[in-house]
Amino acid sequence: MARASVSKTECCRFESYQACGKNNKMVGKIQKFFSEVVVELKKVNWPTRAELIEATWIVLVSTFFLGLFIGTSDFILSRLLGLIIK
């Protein structure tokens, strides 16, 4: 059985990746993307350990007080609503 003269696979199965220009362009784009990512990550001013710990504590304390405020507000409003409904 002979193969069709025109392949409908478009570089998917029968042609080698070397023969298909689409795949070479895609691989080049991916390599360029990751090399640019590395360059940009080198520009980042990463926080020191002390700065990171300080920021973490600020987030944890703020979260605690916000949760306390929301919980207290919910409790008070539910009691008031209960009084209004009775």
Secondary structure as the mmCIF struct_conf table of DSSP 4:
data_model
#
loop_
_struct_conf.conf_type_id
_struct_conf.id
_struct_conf.beg_label_comp_id
_struct_conf.beg_label_asym_id
_struct_conf.beg_label_seq_id
_struct_conf.end_label_comp_id
_struct_conf.end_label_asym_id
_struct_conf.end_label_seq_id
HELX_LH_PP_P HELX_LH_PP_P1 ALA A 2 ALA A 4
BEND BEND1 SER A 5 VAL A 6
BEND BEND2 LYS A 8 GLU A 15
TURN_TY1_P TURN_TY1_P1 TYR A 17 ALA A 19
HELX_RH_AL_P HELX_RH_AL_P1 GLY A 21 LYS A 43
HELX_LH_PP_P HELX_LH_PP_P2 TRP A 46 THR A 48
HELX_RH_AL_P HELX_RH_AL_P2 ARG A 49 ILE A 85
#
